[in-house]
Amino acid sequence: MEREILETLGQCSLFQGMASPEIETLCGELCAVRQRLSRGERLWLKGDAVRRCGVVLSGRLRAEEVSGSGRRHVAALHGPGAVFGDVLMVTRAGHSPVDLIAAEAAEVLLLSYESIMAGSGRDVALLRENLLDELAEKYWLLRRRLRYMAPRSLRARVARRLLDAAARGNTFSLGCTREELADQLGVNRSALSRELSRMRQEGLLDFYRDSFRLLDRPALEEAADPLA
């Protein structure tokens, strides 16, 4: 397994606490499969049974839903090192509510539920512990996403999303396009762009593409809580 791949896996939550040789040996024992995807290729479709989880080795994957009216909603974006499919893999139904698509040329590592549960040894036990931690983290992530969608005000939704992203500093990158951000917030892209421009004109923030800098955090915190 290439050094760059092992470095990516070493930064992945599933393999936390393992050295590169242990990761490589474990992937062999679990019969992990590497798969390349071209841009726009679907790894699975809505309704497909999912019995494998995966790690993005390179590129990005996009989980999306399409409504009856044809509106596309991006449920999640997965970049290098991200874990996907784990929640579906462990549920009884296990059928995907979304299409999982390569947002750009990508490579993934796939691990089956059966191999993870049937494996033995310290490293497999650690992998299962890490899997539980990952599932718990995604539960709290879902809670945050619901919090973004709760306000009726577009400004409140934007402010909540940006304040969460700025937890480690006022300058940060969201790692998504403007259209993807609009989908995350459940709003129209044009409306989002207009609101961001207004917020910049008011001196609340500055931005360039997906990079943001918060200029007036107190005002944003007030906007994020319209009932305050």
C-alpha positions as CSV (number, residue, x, y, z in Angstrom):
1,M,0.0,0.0,0.0
2,E,1.4,3.4,-1.0
3,R,2.9,5.7,1.7
4,E,0.4,8.5,0.7
5,I,-2.6,6.2,1.2
6,L,-1.3,5.0,4.5
7,E,-0.8,8.6,5.7
8,T,-4.4,9.4,4.7
9,L,-5.7,6.3,6.6
10,G,-3.6,7.2,9.6
11,Q,-5.5,10.5,9.8
12,C,-8.8,8.8,9.5
13,S,-10.9,8.3,12.6
14,L,-11.5,4.6,12.0
15,F,-7.7,3.9,12.3
16,Q,-7.0,6.2,15.2
17,G,-4.3,4.7,17.4
18,M,-2.8,2.5,14.8
19,A,0.6,2.8,13.0
20,S,1.0,2.4,9.3
21,P,2.2,-1.2,9.4
22,E,-0.8,-2.1,11.6
23,I,-3.2,-0.4,9.2
24,E,-1.8,-2.1,6.2
25,T,-2.0,-5.5,7.9
26,L,-5.5,-4.9,9.2
27,C,-6.7,-3.9,5.7
28,G,-5.4,-7.1,4.3
29,E,-7.0,-9.2,7.1
30,L,-10.4,-7.5,6.5
31,C,-10.1,-7.9,2.7
32,A,-10.5,-4.2,2.2
33,V,-11.2,-3.2,-1.4
34,R,-9.9,-0.1,-3.2
35,Q,-12.1,1.4,-5.9
36,R,-11.6,4.3,-8.3
37,L,-14.5,6.5,-9.3
38,S,-14.6,9.0,-12.2
39,R,-16.4,12.4,-11.7
40,G,-20.1,11.9,-11.6
41,E,-19.9,8.2,-11.1
42,R,-22.3,6.8,-8.4
43,L,-21.0,4.4,-5.8
44,W,-24.5,3.6,-4.8
45,L,-28.0,4.8,-5.5
46,K,-31.0,5.8,-3.3
47,G,-32.6,2.5,-2.1
48,D,-29.5,0.4,-2.5
49,A,-28.7,-1.9,0.4
50,V,-25.4,-0.8,2.1
51,R,-23.3,-3.4,3.9
52,R,-20.0,-1.6,3.6
53,C,-18.5,1.5,4.9
54,G,-15.6,3.4,3.2
55,V,-12.8,5.9,3.6
56,V,-12.1,8.5,1.0
57,L,-8.5,8.1,-0.1
58,S,-8.5,11.0,-2.7
59,G,-11.0,13.3,-4.3
60,R,-14.5,14.0,-2.9
61,L,-17.8,12.2,-2.6
62,R,-21.2,13.9,-2.5
63,A,-24.3,12.4,-0.8
64,E,-27.4,14.0,-2.4
65,E,-31.2,13.7,-2.5
66,V,-33.4,14.8,-5.4
67,S,-37.0,15.9,-4.5
68,G,-40.0,15.2,-6.6
69,S,-39.8,18.7,-8.0
70,G,-36.2,18.1,-9.1
71,R,-34.5,20.2,-6.4
72,R,-31.1,18.7,-5.4
73,H,-30.2,18.7,-1.7
74,V,-26.6,17.9,-0.7
75,A,-26.8,15.8,2.5
76,A,-23.0,15.5,3.0
77,L,-19.6,16.0,1.4
78,H,-16.8,13.7,2.1
79,G,-13.1,14.6,1.4
80,P,-9.9,12.6,1.9
81,G,-9.9,10.7,5.2
82,A,-13.6,11.0,5.7
83,V,-15.7,7.9,6.6
84,F,-18.9,7.2,4.8
85,G,-21.6,4.5,4.8
86,D,-21.0,3.6,8.4
87,V,-24.4,4.7,9.8
88,L,-26.2,2.8,7.0
89,M,-24.0,-0.2,7.4
90,V,-25.0,-0.8,11.0
91,T,-28.7,-0.1,10.7
92,R,-31.2,-3.0,10.3
93,A,-32.7,-1.6,7.1
94,G,-29.4,-0.5,5.6
95,H,-31.0,1.1,2.5
96,S,-29.5,4.4,1.4
97,P,-31.7,7.4,1.4
98,V,-29.3,9.2,-0.9
99,D,-27.2,8.8,-4.0
100,L,-23.5,8.7,-3.3
101,I,-21.6,10.4,-6.2
102,A,-18.0,11.3,-6.9
103,A,-18.0,15.1,-6.9
104,E,-14.6,14.7,-8.7
105,A,-12.3,11.9,-9.6
106,A,-11.9,9.9,-6.4
107,E,-10.6,6.7,-4.8
108,V,-12.1,5.0,-1.8
109,L,-11.3,2.1,0.5
110,L,-14.3,-0.2,1.3
111,L,-14.7,-2.4,4.4
112,S,-17.6,-4.8,4.8
113,Y,-19.7,-5.0,7.9
114,E,-19.2,-8.8,8.1
115,S,-15.5,-8.6,8.1
116,I,-15.4,-5.9,10.7
117,M,-17.6,-7.8,13.1
118,A,-16.1,-11.3,12.4
119,G,-12.5,-10.1,12.8
120,S,-10.4,-10.8,15.9
121,G,-7.4,-9.3,17.5
122,R,-6.4,-6.0,19.2
123,D,-6.5,-3.9,16.0
124,V,-9.9,-5.1,14.9
125,A,-11.3,-4.4,18.4
126,L,-9.8,-0.9,18.2
127,L,-11.4,-0.4,14.8
128,R,-14.8,-1.3,16.2
129,E,-14.3,1.1,19.1
130,N,-13.3,3.8,16.6
131,L,-16.4,3.0,14.6
132,L,-18.6,3.6,17.6
133,D,-16.9,6.9,18.2
134,E,-17.5,7.9,14.6
135,L,-21.2,7.0,14.8
136,A,-21.6,9.1,18.0
137,E,-19.9,12.1,16.3
138,K,-22.2,11.8,13.3
139,Y,-25.2,11.9,15.7
140,W,-24.1,15.2,17.1
141,L,-23.3,16.5,13.6
142,L,-26.9,15.7,12.6
143,R,-28.1,17.7,15.6
144,R,-26.0,20.7,14.4
145,R,-27.4,20.4,10.9
146,L,-30.9,20.5,12.2
147,R,-30.0,23.6,14.2
148,Y,-28.9,25.3,11.0
149,M,-32.2,24.6,9.4
150,A,-34.4,25.6,12.3
151,P,-34.5,29.4,11.9
152,R,-36.8,30.9,9.2
153,S,-34.3,33.8,8.8
154,L,-31.6,33.2,6.1
155,R,-29.2,35.4,8.0
156,A,-29.7,33.3,11.2
157,R,-28.9,30.1,9.2
158,V,-25.8,31.6,7.7
159,A,-24.6,33.0,11.0
160,R,-25.0,29.6,12.8
161,R,-23.2,27.8,10.1
162,L,-20.3,30.2,10.0
163,L,-20.0,30.5,13.8
164,D,-19.7,26.7,14.1
165,A,-17.0,26.6,11.4
166,A,-15.1,29.4,13.2
167,A,-14.8,27.5,16.5
168,R,-11.0,27.4,16.2
169,G,-10.5,30.9,14.8
170,N,-12.2,33.7,12.9
171,T,-10.5,32.8,9.6
172,F,-11.4,29.4,8.1
173,S,-12.4,27.5,4.9
174,L,-15.8,25.8,4.6
175,G,-14.5,23.3,2.1
176,C,-17.5,23.5,-0.1
177,T,-18.9,25.5,-3.1
178,R,-21.5,28.2,-2.7
179,E,-24.1,25.9,-4.3
180,E,-23.2,23.1,-1.8
181,L,-23.5,25.6,1.1
182,A,-26.9,26.7,-0.1
183,D,-28.0,23.0,-0.2
184,Q,-26.7,22.5,3.3
185,L,-28.8,25.4,4.6
186,G,-31.8,24.5,2.5
187,V,-31.9,27.9,0.7
188,N,-31.6,29.2,-2.8
189,R,-28.0,29.8,-4.0
190,S,-28.8,33.3,-5.4
191,A,-30.5,34.3,-2.1
192,L,-27.5,33.0,-0.2
193,S,-25.1,35.0,-2.3
194,R,-27.1,38.2,-1.8
195,E,-27.3,37.7,1.9
196,L,-23.5,37.1,2.1
197,S,-22.9,40.3,0.1
198,R,-25.1,42.3,2.5
199,M,-23.3,40.8,5.5
200,R,-20.0,41.9,4.0
201,Q,-21.3,45.4,3.2
202,E,-22.4,45.7,6.8
203,G,-18.9,44.7,8.1
204,L,-19.9,41.4,9.6
205,L,-17.6,39.3,7.6
206,D,-15.4,39.0,4.5
207,F,-15.0,36.1,2.1
208,Y,-13.3,34.9,-1.0
209,R,-14.8,31.7,-2.5
210,D,-15.0,29.2,0.3
211,S,-12.7,31.2,2.7
212,F,-14.3,33.4,5.3
213,R,-13.1,35.8,8.0
214,L,-15.5,36.9,10.7
215,L,-15.2,40.7,11.5
216,D,-18.0,41.2,14.0
217,R,-18.5,38.0,16.0
218,P,-20.9,39.6,18.6
219,A,-23.2,40.8,15.8
220,L,-23.1,37.4,14.1
221,E,-23.9,35.7,17.5
222,E,-26.9,38.0,17.9
223,A,-28.1,37.2,14.3
224,A,-27.7,33.5,15.0
225,D,-30.2,33.7,17.8
226,P,-33.1,35.7,16.4
227,L,-35.2,35.1,19.5
228,A,-32.6,36.5,21.9
